[in-house]
């Protein structure tokens, strides 16, 4: 993205130092923003990746439902681009999902590191992030199934397997750690995530009702 000058740079720090560095930053980015004191740029990156990650996960979920219903994936994607569900993530990762191209733009194992930082920020700032917790569990299930180095769009494979499309998308090898095989292990991990999310959400609601903040 930097080589194409197709990125956005957010900077936290001293305003005077930012102004001195601005010509260099503008040479590599299409937009540059000063967002406050040191550390604010990192927070904004986490917010961006949180929204981007959830957007991609929802896209995979919707495309899996469309496929199960018998809709044509390519036509569905084209219609979505012209409706209320349009987004940049749909434009970029939608074709990767339906064309089964999972060469990494962002690897799943690296994105899990970002998700951990999101959840830590939520804890520090007393902000419940229940959907981010769910996203962590689903990407962990994908990682456990051998997708660590795939692009985030590969999450559609996990959704398809949970919907019963495993035989049509790839051969699943038995998982030695689980007598039910890889599919059973991945569904188990996802189910644990759902239980974790439900418990965390309930705890967050209880804490919000009693906490002074």
Long-range contacts (C-beta under 8 A, 24 or more apart in sequence): 2-28, 2-29, 5-29, 5-30, 6-30, 8-32, 8-33, 9-33, 10-35, 10-40, 10-41, 10-44, 10-45, 11-35, 11-41, 12-36, 12-37, 12-38, 12-39, 12-40, 12-41, 12-42, 12-43, 12-44, 13-37, 13-38, 13-41, 14-38, 43-121, 46-114, 46-117, 46-118, 46-121, 49-111, 49-114, 49-118, 50-118, 50-129, 50-132, 52-89, 53-111, 53-114, 53-115, 53-132, 53-135, 53-139, 53-152, 54-131, 54-132, 54-135, 55-87, 55-89, 55-90, 56-89, 56-93, 56-152, 56-153, 56-155, 57-135, 57-138, 57-155, 59-87, 59-89, 59-90, 59-93, 59-94, 59-97, 60-97, 60-153, 60-155, 60-156, 60-158, 60-159, 61-159, 63-94, 63-97, 63-98, 63-156, 63-159, 64-156, 64-159, 64-160, 64-163, 64-165, 67-160, 67-163, 67-165, 68-163, 68-165, 73-98, 74-98, 93-151, 93-152, 93-153, 96-151, 96-153, 97-153, 97-156, 100-169, 101-153, 102-147, 102-150, 102-151, 102-153, 102-154, 102-157, 103-151, 104-149, 104-150, 104-151, 105-151, 105-152, 105-153, 106-151, 106-152, 107-148, 107-149, 107-150, 107-151, 108-139, 108-142, 108-143, 108-147, 108-148, 108-149, 108-150, 108-151, 108-152, 108-154, 108-155, 109-143, 109-148, 109-149, 111-139, 111-152, 112-136, 112-139, 112-140, 112-143, 115-139, 126-211, 126-213, 128-200, 128-201, 128-204, 128-208, 130-197, 130-200, 130-201, 130-204, 133-193, 133-196, 133-197, 133-200, 134-193, 134-194, 134-197, 136-193, 137-189, 137-190, 137-192, 137-193, 137-194, 137-196, 137-197, 138-190, 138-193, 140-189, 140-193, 141-186, 141-187, 141-189, 141-190, 141-193, 142-186, 144-185, 144-186, 144-189, 145-182, 145-185, 145-186, 146-182, 158-186, 158-190, 161-186, 161-187, 162-186, 162-187, 162-190
